[in-house]
Every structure is written in C-alpha cells, then in structure tokens.
Amino acid sequence: MTASAPSRTDSQDYMAFESQVCAPNYLPIPVVLERGEGVWLYDQEGRKYLDMMSAYSAVSHGHCHPELVKVLHDQAQTLCITSRAFYSSALAPFLQKICDMSGLEMVLPMNTGAEAVETAIKAARRWGYEVKGIPDNQAEIIVAHNNFHGRTTTIISFSSEEEYKHHFGPLTTGFKEVPFGDLEALEKAITPNTCAFMIEPMQGEAGILIPPVGWLKKVRELCDKHNVLLILDEVQTGLGRTGKLFAFQHEGIIPDGLILGKALGGGILPISAFVSTREVLNLFRPGSHGSTFAGNPLSAKVGLKALEILERDSYVQRSAELGNYLQNELKQLKSPLITTVRGSGLWIAVEIDPKKAPARDVCEALMERGVLSKETHDTVVRLAPPLVIEKEQLDFSVQALKEALQDVESKL
Ligand SMILES: *Cc1c(COP(=O)(O)O)cnc(C)c1O
C-alpha cells in the first residue's frame, strides 16, 4: 500500500465481508446503511441520505414510524406468532379494514408479494375449474409483456426477462403473454379456457410504464364479456403510491382480485394479501393452501395500524399533490441526459439516454450528493420516496439530481 492510498472505511470493510457470505443476487449501490428515521437514512460513517427509493415502495410510512414501532413493540410483548392452526383475535379487524378500503369481500393473508401472487394464481385456476367449468389442468392465465410479479419458479415462468429465467427451468405452463396496453391482442388471446387476466395496472419494475387512458376500463368490460377474472397486482402501485388509494381508481373500475404487499407492512414487516370476492375466496378449503407465518397477530396489528395511519394522514392526497409537484420540477431539469420524465403520484421515472450514460452512474452520483435511488434496467432512475416526504425535501432531491447529472455529464 502506498502512502497516498485512501484508508479503508468501515463501509468498504463491510461490503467486502458481505460479498464473502451473501449470494450476489443483487448489485447494491455502494452505501452501507445502519439507521433510518422518516425519509432519512444514515450510513456507517454517519452520512445522511434522503431515501428516494423506499425499498421499492415498501416504506411509504417512512423509516421506523414511531406509532408503528409502538404497535409492533406492544404486540411483540403480547402475542406474535400462532399460525392459523388457531384463531387469533387480531386477524379479522385487519382483513375487514382491507375489505372496506378496497370494496372487495374477503382476504387471504400472506407475507411476501410473490406469495400473494401465487395465491392469486391458485385462486384463479380453482375458480376456472369449479365455477367457470374449464376442463381440469387446462386453465390459462393471460399476463402482460414486461410484467413483474415476483421471483418464485411459477412467477418467473411467465416473465419476459431472460435473466429472471436463465437455468431455472423447467418452467410452469399455463400462461400466455400479450403486449401491455393492447386491447385487441388481449381479446384475441382469450379462449374458453382463460380463467384470468393478471396485470400490474401500471408496470413498476418495467420502468414505471403507464398504459393508455381508458385501457383498463375496456379491459374490465372485456373480462366481463368473456367471463374472465381481472386480477390486479397492486403490490407496488397500491396504497397511495400512484396518487390514488389503488391505481384501478384512476379508471373507476373494481377488479375481481387485488394483490397487495410492500407498503401494507408499514415499512416494518413483510405483509401481503390476496383480496377478492366470496365467490373466489370461498373456493379455498381447509388444507388447500397455507403459510406458517401468514396472518400472524404481529403482522395483523402492524398492518391495520399502517392502513389507519395512511388514511388519517392523507397519504393518498400527499402522493397526488407532491407527485405532480415533483414531476413538474423534474421536467424543468433540461439535462441532455434525460429523455423523458413520467409517472403517477410519488412514483416517477427519469429516463436516461442509454447512448450517453447508464442510469446506474446517475444513481451513484446521486448517492455522493446525499440522495438514494436505484436504477431500473439500465435506463431508468426511479424516484419513489416515502409518502410522508415534505416539499422542501423534494426540492433537495431535485437539486441533487441536477448536480448529479452535471457530475455524470462532466465525465463523458
Ligand atoms: C415487488 C413486487 C412483487 C413481489 O413482491 P415480493 O415481496 O418481493 O415477493 C410482486 N408484484 C409487484 C408488482 C411488485 O412490484
């Protein structure tokens, strides 16, 4: 080592350590986080960052929301895990709240988003056989190109991303893909064996893609006409992220099935749910499906409180108003690196020209300037802060992005 070499930091040591013991299935931004409070995160050296990523929209309530931490703490001292081998008095009030907010009738609680998607797939197939009368093992589910619904073996089977599937076969059959936002292709793909059309109402991991206005409403009509369930994966778009409580409310429809996760856990616990009608969910029988941790008292209490806070503190309205503000500010940035800015609510994609620089470089430059985000594919910088963020903090993020873009530009 030469005398001028910088000394290793705690963070560098930690990153080297982690790379020895943790499978490299992510490529994290090189910052080692230690503490969070509201919209702020702190690294090992005590540097402070504005969180514009919210753990892929799971932290809408901000980090360590004091009321959620209190509920967590109180319930942790009372009763945490029972499994659903027994009733627990915490569960039904939580599920009732989800029904009241969504306009649907019943809930099957789960833990992670992918599990709730798996639950939706099982529910749709069972409905196909037992209600629609599809011959056994013939049910088809139509999905959208560029979909993202999680990482289980079945879910990746209908992904259009090669990287998600490579050497993970053999894959699950029974899925068909149509272009996102294409009504004609959907109608052509429907057969008497189609039990469901399952989509994100706005595609998140694909880069915050918003379908044409009116499309979802027509999809609803098409599904009704052909007796096909419309299942919306709102794991990321739900609970205020896009400026409505649910993204389907932008189109004034109600789906037959709704998948929730991420923000449902208040940024504290993994909590997910498949929400639907009695007609669909009453087809599950004891023994047909389950999960040891799903619907546990600790999750039920935290989830209920997360929903109550979201309503009381007007997260939906904040997302709509602050999202418009942020999008307008970003559109005025006029950087040659930016090709477009799009989004809905506090869920915004800044598209970077791939001929100029990878979005990753912009995210790393942002980190240097005290703002955390993560690229989606190679071209999108995603801005999805906690919904509790304040206008001045958004101004800080826009200024940091402006400077980060200049930093990247100066190195071209
Ligand atoms: C994140 C996500 C999932 C998967 O959730 P996990 O909790 O990571 O399993 C499913 N669907 C959508 C739309 C998502 O954004």
The ligand as a Gaussian input file, in Angstrom:
#p B3LYP/6-31G(d) Opt

LIG

0 1
 C      -42.262000      -6.297000      -5.626000
 C      -43.391000      -6.846000      -6.420000
 C      -43.817000      -8.172000      -6.260000
 C      -43.086000      -9.177000      -5.395000
 O      -43.082000      -8.842000      -4.060000
 P      -42.022000      -9.558000      -3.076000
 O      -42.438000      -9.097000      -1.721000
 O      -40.675000      -9.082000      -3.481000
 O      -42.177000     -11.021000      -3.269000
 C      -44.926000      -8.582000      -6.960000
 N      -45.566000      -7.757000      -7.795000
 C      -45.187000      -6.484000      -7.979000
 C      -45.959000      -5.605000      -8.903000
 C      -44.072000      -5.984000      -7.318000
 O      -43.662000      -4.720000      -7.535000

